[in-house]
Amino acid sequence: MKQLTEGTDFYYDAHGNMVLTATYHEDRGYCCGHGCRHCPYDYDNVPEPRRTLLLKGSKNESKENSSQLFDR
């Protein structure tokens, strides 16, 4: 198993949880089905209805992040 690098493969969120990055997921090569925060595979292996909820949430988050860029 590959040694994970903080800042590249993962980071810790405000609650102290380890969060895997999109880079880590891309290197792995597939969606694991757990609904990871930075899944670059559109949650392909996450069962419904959770997949749809995650996709809606990630689109809303993207809109919020892009609007914050213009609020400055």
Backbone atoms as SQL, in Angstrom:
CREATE TABLE atoms (id INTEGER PRIMARY KEY, chain TEXT, resi INTEGER, resn TEXT, atom TEXT, x REAL, y REAL, z REAL);
INSERT INTO atoms VALUES
  (1, 'A', 1, 'MET', 'N', 0.843, -1.189, 0.000),
  (2, 'A', 1, 'MET', 'CA', 0.000, 0.000, 0.000),
  (3, 'A', 1, 'MET', 'C', 0.882, 1.245, 0.000),
  (4, 'A', 2, 'LYS', 'N', 0.479, 2.224, -0.797),
  (5, 'A', 2, 'LYS', 'CA', 1.212, 3.472, -0.932),
  (6, 'A', 2, 'LYS', 'C', 1.141, 4.305, 0.353),
  (7, 'A', 3, 'GLN', 'N', 2.225, 4.938, 0.707),
  (8, 'A', 3, 'GLN', 'CA', 2.254, 5.863, 1.839),
  (9, 'A', 3, 'GLN', 'C', 1.526, 7.145, 1.434),
  (10, 'A', 4, 'LEU', 'N', 0.537, 7.565, 2.211),
  (11, 'A', 4, 'LEU', 'CA', -0.231, 8.766, 1.893),
  (12, 'A', 4, 'LEU', 'C', 0.529, 10.019, 2.318),
  (13, 'A', 5, 'THR', 'N', 0.397, 11.070, 1.511),
  (14, 'A', 5, 'THR', 'CA', 1.066, 12.335, 1.773),
  (15, 'A', 5, 'THR', 'C', 0.031, 13.393, 2.129),
  (16, 'A', 6, 'GLU', 'N', 0.187, 13.984, 3.303),
  (17, 'A', 6, 'GLU', 'CA', -0.734, 15.038, 3.726),
  (18, 'A', 6, 'GLU', 'C', -0.598, 16.231, 2.790),
  (19, 'A', 7, 'GLY', 'N', -1.723, 16.792, 2.393),
  (20, 'A', 7, 'GLY', 'CA', -1.732, 17.927, 1.481),
  (21, 'A', 7, 'GLY', 'C', -1.875, 17.507, 0.025),
  (22, 'A', 8, 'THR', 'N', -1.471, 16.290, -0.299),
  (23, 'A', 8, 'THR', 'CA', -1.616, 15.769, -1.655),
  (24, 'A', 8, 'THR', 'C', -2.709, 14.719, -1.703),
  (25, 'A', 9, 'ASP', 'N', -2.616, 13.737, -0.828),
  (26, 'A', 9, 'ASP', 'CA', -3.575, 12.636, -0.804),
  (27, 'A', 9, 'ASP', 'C', -4.715, 12.861, 0.191),
  (28, 'A', 10, 'PHE', 'N', -4.475, 13.662, 1.205),
  (29, 'A', 10, 'PHE', 'CA', -5.492, 13.900, 2.227),
  (30, 'A', 10, 'PHE', 'C', -5.197, 15.183, 2.977),
  (31, 'A', 11, 'TYR', 'N', -6.204, 15.627, 3.733),
  (32, 'A', 11, 'TYR', 'CA', -6.047, 16.737, 4.672),
  (33, 'A', 11, 'TYR', 'C', -7.000, 16.490, 5.827),
  (34, 'A', 12, 'TYR', 'N', -6.864, 17.271, 6.881),
  (35, 'A', 12, 'TYR', 'CA', -7.774, 17.174, 8.024),
  (36, 'A', 12, 'TYR', 'C', -8.736, 18.350, 7.985),
  (37, 'A', 13, 'ASP', 'N', -10.038, 18.054, 8.121),
  (38, 'A', 13, 'ASP', 'CA', -11.027, 19.131, 8.113),
  (39, 'A', 13, 'ASP', 'C', -11.116, 19.782, 9.493),
  (40, 'A', 14, 'ALA', 'N', -12.020, 20.736, 9.643),
  (41, 'A', 14, 'ALA', 'CA', -12.164, 21.496, 10.892),
  (42, 'A', 14, 'ALA', 'C', -12.554, 20.625, 12.076),
  (43, 'A', 15, 'HIS', 'N', -13.102, 19.437, 11.802),
  (44, 'A', 15, 'HIS', 'CA', -13.518, 18.525, 12.870),
  (45, 'A', 15, 'HIS', 'C', -12.463, 17.468, 13.171),
  (46, 'A', 16, 'GLY', 'N', -11.315, 17.561, 12.502),
  (47, 'A', 16, 'GLY', 'CA', -10.240, 16.604, 12.728),
  (48, 'A', 16, 'GLY', 'C', -10.369, 15.318, 11.932),
  (49, 'A', 17, 'ASN', 'N', -11.321, 15.273, 10.998),
  (50, 'A', 17, 'ASN', 'CA', -11.491, 14.083, 10.160),
  (51, 'A', 17, 'ASN', 'C', -10.505, 14.108, 8.999),
  (52, 'A', 18, 'MET', 'N', -9.941, 12.959, 8.670),
  (53, 'A', 18, 'MET', 'CA', -9.071, 12.854, 7.518),
  (54, 'A', 18, 'MET', 'C', -9.940, 12.788, 6.265),
  (55, 'A', 19, 'VAL', 'N', -9.682, 13.670, 5.303),
  (56, 'A', 19, 'VAL', 'CA', -10.467, 13.751, 4.071),
  (57, 'A', 19, 'VAL', 'C', -9.540, 13.439, 2.896),
  (58, 'A', 20, 'LEU', 'N', -9.920, 12.442, 2.110),
  (59, 'A', 20, 'LEU', 'CA', -9.131, 12.070, 0.936),
  (60, 'A', 20, 'LEU', 'C', -9.408, 13.050, -0.195),
  (61, 'A', 21, 'THR', 'N', -8.357, 13.444, -0.906),
  (62, 'A', 21, 'THR', 'CA', -8.478, 14.423, -1.982),
  (63, 'A', 21, 'THR', 'C', -8.877, 13.769, -3.302),
  (64, 'A', 22, 'ALA', 'N', -9.271, 14.602, -4.266),
  (65, 'A', 22, 'ALA', 'CA', -9.583, 14.103, -5.606),
  (66, 'A', 22, 'ALA', 'C', -8.349, 13.444, -6.220),
  (67, 'A', 23, 'THR', 'N', -7.170, 13.969, -5.935),
  (68, 'A', 23, 'THR', 'CA', -5.934, 13.374, -6.447),
  (69, 'A', 23, 'THR', 'C', -5.792, 11.937, -5.980),
  (70, 'A', 24, 'TYR', 'N', -6.051, 11.689, -4.702),
  (71, 'A', 24, 'TYR', 'CA', -5.986, 10.327, -4.177),
  (72, 'A', 24, 'TYR', 'C', -6.963, 9.426, -4.925),
  (73, 'A', 25, 'HIS', 'N', -8.193, 9.893, -5.093),
  (74, 'A', 25, 'HIS', 'CA', -9.223, 9.092, -5.758),
  (75, 'A', 25, 'HIS', 'C', -8.863, 8.832, -7.221),
  (76, 'A', 26, 'GLU', 'N', -8.359, 9.844, -7.903),
  (77, 'A', 26, 'GLU', 'CA', -7.958, 9.666, -9.298),
  (78, 'A', 26, 'GLU', 'C', -6.845, 8.644, -9.420),
  (79, 'A', 27, 'ASP', 'N', -5.891, 8.686, -8.502),
  (80, 'A', 27, 'ASP', 'CA', -4.800, 7.698, -8.513),
  (81, 'A', 27, 'ASP', 'C', -5.326, 6.285, -8.271),
  (82, 'A', 28, 'ARG', 'N', -6.372, 6.153, -7.439),
  (83, 'A', 28, 'ARG', 'CA', -6.959, 4.847, -7.164),
  (84, 'A', 28, 'ARG', 'C', -7.669, 4.319, -8.411),
  (85, 'A', 29, 'GLY', 'N', -8.330, 5.211, -9.141),
  (86, 'A', 29, 'GLY', 'CA', -8.871, 4.843, -10.431),
  (87, 'A', 29, 'GLY', 'C', -10.338, 4.459, -10.500),
  (88, 'A', 30, 'TYR', 'N', -11.068, 4.523, -9.401),
  (89, 'A', 30, 'TYR', 'CA', -12.489, 4.167, -9.425),
  (90, 'A', 30, 'TYR', 'C', -13.198, 4.735, -8.199),
  (91, 'A', 31, 'CYS', 'N', -14.526, 4.778, -8.286),
  (92, 'A', 31, 'CYS', 'CA', -15.351, 5.205, -7.152),
  (93, 'A', 31, 'CYS', 'C', -15.524, 4.022, -6.204),
  (94, 'A', 32, 'CYS', 'N', -15.233, 4.226, -4.934),
  (95, 'A', 32, 'CYS', 'CA', -15.345, 3.150, -3.946),
  (96, 'A', 32, 'CYS', 'C', -16.779, 2.936, -3.469),
  (97, 'A', 33, 'GLY', 'N', -17.681, 3.897, -3.726),
  (98, 'A', 33, 'GLY', 'CA', -19.074, 3.750, -3.340),
  (99, 'A', 33, 'GLY', 'C', -19.418, 4.255, -1.955),
  (100, 'A', 34, 'HIS', 'N', -18.474, 4.907, -1.282),
  (101, 'A', 34, 'HIS', 'CA', -18.724, 5.404, 0.069),
  (102, 'A', 34, 'HIS', 'C', -19.229, 6.841, 0.106),
  (103, 'A', 35, 'GLY', 'N', -19.269, 7.522, -1.016),
  (104, 'A', 35, 'GLY', 'CA', -19.753, 8.904, -1.045),
  (105, 'A', 35, 'GLY', 'C', -18.719, 9.896, -0.567),
  (106, 'A', 36, 'CYS', 'N', -17.489, 9.695, -0.927),
  (107, 'A', 36, 'CYS', 'CA', -16.387, 10.561, -0.492),
  (108, 'A', 36, 'CYS', 'C', -16.586, 11.999, -0.963),
  (109, 'A', 37, 'ARG', 'N', -16.162, 12.942, -0.147),
  (110, 'A', 37, 'ARG', 'CA', -16.370, 14.365, -0.373),
  (111, 'A', 37, 'ARG', 'C', -15.803, 14.842, -1.716),
  (112, 'A', 38, 'HIS', 'N', -14.652, 14.335, -2.129),
  (113, 'A', 38, 'HIS', 'CA', -13.997, 14.821, -3.345),
  (114, 'A', 38, 'HIS', 'C', -13.977, 13.773, -4.455),
  (115, 'A', 39, 'CYS', 'N', -15.018, 12.971, -4.532),
  (116, 'A', 39, 'CYS', 'CA', -15.088, 11.915, -5.549),
  (117, 'A', 39, 'CYS', 'C', -15.106, 12.533, -6.952),
  (118, 'A', 40, 'PRO', 'N', -14.103, 12.221, -7.788),
  (119, 'A', 40, 'PRO', 'CA', -14.089, 12.766, -9.147),
  (120, 'A', 40, 'PRO', 'C', -14.889, 11.920, -10.134),
  (121, 'A', 41, 'TYR', 'N', -15.552, 10.871, -9.649),
  (122, 'A', 41, 'TYR', 'CA', -16.262, 9.931, -10.516),
  (123, 'A', 41, 'TYR', 'C', -17.782, 10.075, -10.426),
  (124, 'A', 42, 'ASP', 'N', -18.273, 11.217, -9.965),
  (125, 'A', 42, 'ASP', 'CA', -19.715, 11.458, -9.846),
  (126, 'A', 42, 'ASP', 'C', -20.427, 10.360, -9.072),
  (127, 'A', 43, 'TYR', 'N', -19.745, 9.824, -8.067),
  (128, 'A', 43, 'TYR', 'CA', -20.345, 8.839, -7.150),
  (129, 'A', 43, 'TYR', 'C', -20.919, 7.632, -7.896),
  (130, 'A', 44, 'ASP', 'N', -20.220, 7.176, -8.936),
  (131, 'A', 44, 'ASP', 'CA', -20.694, 6.081, -9.796),
  (132, 'A', 44, 'ASP', 'C', -21.167, 4.847, -9.039),
  (133, 'A', 45, 'ASN', 'N', -20.492, 4.459, -7.973),
  (134, 'A', 45, 'ASN', 'CA', -20.819, 3.224, -7.266),
  (135, 'A', 45, 'ASN', 'C', -21.610, 3.426, -5.980),
  (136, 'A', 46, 'VAL', 'N', -22.068, 4.647, -5.738),
  (137, 'A', 46, 'VAL', 'CA', -22.884, 4.929, -4.555),
  (138, 'A', 46, 'VAL', 'C', -24.333, 4.570, -4.893),
  (139, 'A', 47, 'PRO', 'N', -24.982, 3.760, -4.055),
  (140, 'A', 47, 'PRO', 'CA', -26.366, 3.367, -4.349),
  (141, 'A', 47, 'PRO', 'C', -27.349, 4.540, -4.235),
  (142, 'A', 48, 'GLU', 'N', -28.414, 4.451, -5.010),
  (143, 'A', 48, 'GLU', 'CA', -29.503, 5.429, -4.930),
  (144, 'A', 48, 'GLU', 'C', -30.302, 5.163, -3.662),
  (145, 'A', 49, 'PRO', 'N', -30.910, 6.133, -3.066),
  (146, 'A', 49, 'PRO', 'CA', -31.050, 7.523, -3.480),
  (147, 'A', 49, 'PRO', 'C', -29.903, 8.409, -3.013),
  (148, 'A', 50, 'ARG', 'N', -28.944, 7.831, -2.288),
  (149, 'A', 50, 'ARG', 'CA', -27.848, 8.644, -1.754),
  (150, 'A', 50, 'ARG', 'C', -27.025, 9.300, -2.860),
  (151, 'A', 51, 'ARG', 'N', -26.816, 8.587, -3.972),
  (152, 'A', 51, 'ARG', 'CA', -26.024, 9.144, -5.079),
  (153, 'A', 51, 'ARG', 'C', -26.635, 10.453, -5.559),
  (154, 'A', 52, 'THR', 'N', -27.943, 10.473, -5.782),
  (155, 'A', 52, 'THR', 'CA', -28.618, 11.674, -6.262),
  (156, 'A', 52, 'THR', 'C', -28.473, 12.817, -5.255),
  (157, 'A', 53, 'LEU', 'N', -28.608, 12.514, -3.976),
  (158, 'A', 53, 'LEU', 'CA', -28.455, 13.542, -2.940),
  (159, 'A', 53, 'LEU', 'C', -27.044, 14.110, -2.932),
  (160, 'A', 54, 'LEU', 'N', -26.041, 13.249, -3.066),
  (161, 'A', 54, 'LEU', 'CA', -24.654, 13.705, -3.091),
  (162, 'A', 54, 'LEU', 'C', -24.377, 14.571, -4.318),
  (163, 'A', 55, 'LEU', 'N', -24.901, 14.167, -5.460),
  (164, 'A', 55, 'LEU', 'CA', -24.695, 14.954, -6.677),
  (165, 'A', 55, 'LEU', 'C', -25.347, 16.325, -6.553),
  (166, 'A', 56, 'LYS', 'N', -26.551, 16.386, -5.991),
  (167, 'A', 56, 'LYS', 'CA', -27.208, 17.684, -5.779),
  (168, 'A', 56, 'LYS', 'C', -26.396, 18.538, -4.816),
  (169, 'A', 57, 'GLY', 'N', -25.886, 17.930, -3.754),
  (170, 'A', 57, 'GLY', 'CA', -25.084, 18.653, -2.772),
  (171, 'A', 57, 'GLY', 'C', -23.793, 19.176, -3.349),
  (172, 'A', 58, 'SER', 'N', -23.130, 18.391, -4.184),
  (173, 'A', 58, 'SER', 'CA', -21.853, 18.835, -4.757),
  (174, 'A', 58, 'SER', 'C', -22.079, 19.959, -5.761),
  (175, 'A', 59, 'LYS', 'N', -23.197, 19.951, -6.491),
  (176, 'A', 59, 'LYS', 'CA', -23.496, 21.037, -7.429),
  (177, 'A', 59, 'LYS', 'C', -23.814, 22.317, -6.679),
  (178, 'A', 60, 'ASN', 'N', -24.554, 22.207, -5.563),
  (179, 'A', 60, 'ASN', 'CA', -24.857, 23.389, -4.750),
  (180, 'A', 60, 'ASN', 'C', -23.596, 23.961, -4.139),
  (181, 'A', 61, 'GLU', 'N', -22.692, 23.102, -3.689),
  (182, 'A', 61, 'GLU', 'CA', -21.435, 23.551, -3.100),
  (183, 'A', 61, 'GLU', 'C', -20.593, 24.271, -4.139),
  (184, 'A', 62, 'SER', 'N', -20.560, 23.761, -5.365),
  (185, 'A', 62, 'SER', 'CA', -19.804, 24.406, -6.436),
  (186, 'A', 62, 'SER', 'C', -20.353, 25.797, -6.724),
  (187, 'A', 63, 'LYS', 'N', -21.674, 25.936, -6.736),
  (188, 'A', 63, 'LYS', 'CA', -22.289, 27.237, -6.980),
  (189, 'A', 63, 'LYS', 'C', -21.934, 28.218, -5.862),
  (190, 'A', 64, 'GLU', 'N', -21.978, 27.743, -4.611),
  (191, 'A', 64, 'GLU', 'CA', -21.648, 28.603, -3.476),
  (192, 'A', 64, 'GLU', 'C', -20.199, 29.049, -3.544),
  (193, 'A', 65, 'ASN', 'N', -19.286, 28.128, -3.866),
  (194, 'A', 65, 'ASN', 'CA', -17.865, 28.467, -3.945),
  (195, 'A', 65, 'ASN', 'C', -17.602, 29.476, -5.061),
  (196, 'A', 66, 'SER', 'N', -18.238, 29.297, -6.215),
  (197, 'A', 66, 'SER', 'CA', -18.008, 30.228, -7.322),
  (198, 'A', 66, 'SER', 'C', -18.617, 31.587, -7.016),
  (199, 'A', 67, 'SER', 'N', -19.758, 31.633, -6.334),
  (200, 'A', 67, 'SER', 'CA', -20.350, 32.925, -6.005),
  (201, 'A', 67, 'SER', 'C', -19.510, 33.664, -4.960),
  (202, 'A', 68, 'GLN', 'N', -18.836, 32.940, -4.091),
  (203, 'A', 68, 'GLN', 'CA', -17.997, 33.564, -3.081),
  (204, 'A', 68, 'GLN', 'C', -16.799, 34.263, -3.725),
  (205, 'A', 69, 'LEU', 'N', -16.356, 33.782, -4.875),
  (206, 'A', 69, 'LEU', 'CA', -15.247, 34.417, -5.561),
  (207, 'A', 69, 'LEU', 'C', -15.604, 35.842, -5.990),
  (208, 'A', 70, 'PHE', 'N', -16.875, 36.077, -6.285),
  (209, 'A', 70, 'PHE', 'CA', -17.310, 37.373, -6.764),
  (210, 'A', 70, 'PHE', 'C', -17.798, 38.279, -5.646),
  (211, 'A', 71, 'ASP', 'N', -17.907, 37.752, -4.427),
  (212, 'A', 71, 'ASP', 'CA', -18.390, 38.541, -3.292),
  (213, 'A', 71, 'ASP', 'C', -17.301, 39.410, -2.674),
  (214, 'A', 72, 'ARG', 'N', -16.092, 39.240, -3.092),
  (215, 'A', 72, 'ARG', 'CA', -14.976, 39.955, -2.443),
  (216, 'A', 72, 'ARG', 'C', -14.924, 41.396, -2.788);
